[in-house]
Amino acid sequence: MAGFLRSLWRVLTSFKTCAWVGLAFCLAGAAGSLTMGRYPGLFADMDAQVFVRWFARKGWIAPGATLWLYGLLLATGVLAVNAACCTVEWLARIFRGTVTLRRLLPHVMHLAFLGVVLSHLASALYGDRVTGVMVQRGGVAPVGSKEWAVRLDRFEAQIGPEGYPRDAAATVTLFRDRTPMTRGVVRTNRPLFHEGYGIYLKDFGTTPHGVSYAVFDANRDPGATAILVSSIVFTVANFLYLIPSRRTDA
């Protein structure tokens, strides 16, 4: 048993494991980019809800079409375990010897990568998405199953000479039990945030009766900030590590 555990540890801390699993990750992603186009009915709403809920409904109904996704998730998990085990092993060696920034940087990258993976996992498990909330100007619509409602107070759109919208702004009020909670302006790619949710303007138009309407999505992504911070740390650590060292033994 001890021999098996030692062999397993060597595999989990091996650079070759990282390289081969990284290749598998890329191949699975490439297969997914092709497969998703061939099965639009299966994957069309994948981004419209929290991933875990989508996977629970559709991840098992067509194993052939989603095989790439299993491979992608498995590769991500193995890469995360590889990064964690490698960091544990090498940090122990580093702190028993000479600690330098350059020796620590690869493991800062590992920890940042783990931060990205765990943050995405938190969003996939505890996030929420409410899509397609359509509201006419002056009207009120409930926001999914929440105790919220959104009222469209005002809507303005700037249409360019080519006929495409340049900008759109929706002034909205959020209510809970008929009590106003907050009021603000939602623009394209500029959401209104409240209680961890981002209210996004997704579409707009005019009814046959000439009344303006807007369509909103409400998204809660608890891992978004951690993903951003971890990505910045990963990028900075990569940049610093690529700067040539003045010492050959650094």
C-alpha positions, 0 to 999 in steps of 0.5 A: 500500500505504501508503495502504491501511494508513493507511486501515486504521489510521483504521478500527481507531482510529475511535470509530465502529468501536467503536460499530458493532462494539459494536452488532453484539456486542449483536445477536449476543448477543441472537440467541444467547440465542434460538438456544440455546433452540431447539437444546438438544441442540447447546448443552446441554454448552457450559458443561460443558467448555473452550470451545475443545474444545466449539467444535472438536467442535460449532462447525462441524456446524450453521453456521446455529445457530452463526452468532451465535457466529461473529459474537460472536467476531469482534466481540470480536476487532475490539473488542480490536484497536480498543481496542489500536490506539486506546490506542497512538495516543492514549497517544503523543499524551498523552505528547507533551503534558500527561499527566493522570489524566483523559486516561489513564483511557479508556486504562486502561479499554481495557487492562483490557478487553484484560486481560479478553479475553486472560484469557478466551482463556487459560481457553478454551485452557488450562482444564480441566473434569471434570464428573459425578464421582459418589461414594458415601459411603465410596467412591472415584472417579477425577477424569476422566483425571487421576491423581487420585481423590476419596473421600467421607468424610462428607456432611451436608445441611440440608433446609428445611421446604419440602423444598429443601436449605438447605446441603450439606457433603461432606468429601472426601479427594483421592488420587494413586496411593493417596497422600492429597494433601489433605482438606477440606470442599466446600460449595455455592458453596464449592469446595475448591481444589488444584493450580489446580483447584476441586472443586465440589459439583454434586448429591447424593442417596441411592441406593435402598440408602440410601447418600448420594452426591455429584456433583462437578465439577473445574474449572481456570480459569487466567484467573479471577484476571486476569479479576477484577483487570481487571474491578475496574480497568475499573470503578474507571476508569469511576467515576473518569472519570464524576466531574465535572472541576473543570477544563474542559481536564483 
